[in-house]
Amino acid sequence: MPPDPRSIPSGLSRRAFLGALGAAGLGLYGCGGQSTTKSSSGGTANLQFMYWGSANEKAAIEQMMQAFQKSHSGVKVQPVHVPGDYETKVNTLVASGNLPDVAYMAAPTAYRLAEQGKIANIYPYIEKYAQLSGRKAQNFFWYGDKKVAGTPAASEISLLWYNKDLIPDASMTPPATADQAWSWDKLLEAATALTLDQNGKKPSDSGFKPDSIRQFGISAPLTTQWTWYPLIRSNGGDVADETGTKYMLNSPECVKVFQDLQDLVYKHRVAPSPAQLGGGDGGNAPTTTVQLQTKRVAMAIDGQWTLLDMGESNLKYGIGVLPSYQEPITQEAGSCRVMSATTKHPEQAMELYAYSVDGSNSDLFKKGLWMPVETKYYSDDASIESWTNNDVHPPEYRTAAVDYRLNHSVRDFTQVLKNVPAIQEVLTPAIEQIATGKASAKAVLDGLEAKIQPLLQGRYPIPTSI
């Protein structure tokens, strides 16, 4: 679902199917549970559920579909796992008019197909399903007044991970509460102390050899917005202004963050370059879990989904909040769950849709891949414990992740800006120039203005309430 970006097939750049359902005659069943819905023809309703994801996610989805069938007689669901090039598969199905009944969808694609009437507007059904009505307005993908392309089944945020065995004392343990978030200078201080060359010398020591570093203090890859976007928001910056029509990445607030991140690598020598991380552009880098486990890095900025791998390892891991500039901020995102506008079985498809976004119907929340979306899982103690009270989620998870997402998260810009695919086509290679140290942050971000400004078409509306 919003899943670990490493598991998302090519074409989705780290994260459909709804248009008018035709309110007449849907006869929806409310909040799920045992249902005897049957197809309009009286026979079995055959549905397709298309998704991406790792082997763990595939197993969980198949289990969920089997459970749905057991509780909904007269319905058979075919899970369709697409392990690669998901976007191409979607476009092929759109062209042939054969979209699955329910599916995962990257936000930009979901918006596009919703505006084309290819996927159904679920707004009329939000109040009819507890799985939907228990969410905030910002947890839906709005493309107009009372028009909703879908909602995530799960959520993710950016966090600061660390290997507890590599942290010598409490002063270098990343804070687990937003109000105690490190300043950038404090993060740099800790990263410097945790960086060691082959002779055990730190960057601050005489004789330190930057070309033979065995342990970096931190990994903060600039090649992913999960690193840089929450930090520019923390410093009061953004990709575009509130209207989504004015380019803002070359503001002093944004330039400082990008330059700080570049300096971690090429000036302070406390973070690996993309090449040092794994391959020329970092694309072949080991997972964060492996990097921490092998002591290649002591700390790393990465998504919450990393908890799945952490929980299956023997690593003594911990999590903290990101460093803060003007205010503590993390990024939140989740891929869009959508339903086809032309499904032959709208009643059953809507039942499947609601069931699939219910936080209680998958073990991937307890295992650490996903965070729930429904508000109760962040405000009700019993509901919070239902997915966090286990060995996978460390003791600090309640404040470092649950409270952090609830009180200090902003949505990823790719989920709110219009025309994102075109913007990313020019933004991604430009950011790579900063990441590889080929140009200063200011030079790159200034040069981007003439390319991105014409592409800005505004923001999708997010009402204050449903």
Helices and strands as residue ranges (DSSP letters): G 5-7, E 45-51, H 55-71, E 75-81, H 86-96, E 102-105, H 107-115, G 123-128, H 130-133, G 137-139, E 141-144, E 147-150, E 156-163, G 164-166, G 170-172, G 178-180, H 184-193, E 196-197, E 213-219, H 225-234, H 252-266, H 274-278, H 288-293, E 297-303, G 304-306, H 307-311, E 317-320, E 330-333, E 336-339, H 346-356, H 364-367, H 376-379, H 381-388, H 397-397, I 398-403, H 404-408, E 409-411, G 413-415, H 420-435, H 441-452, G 453-455
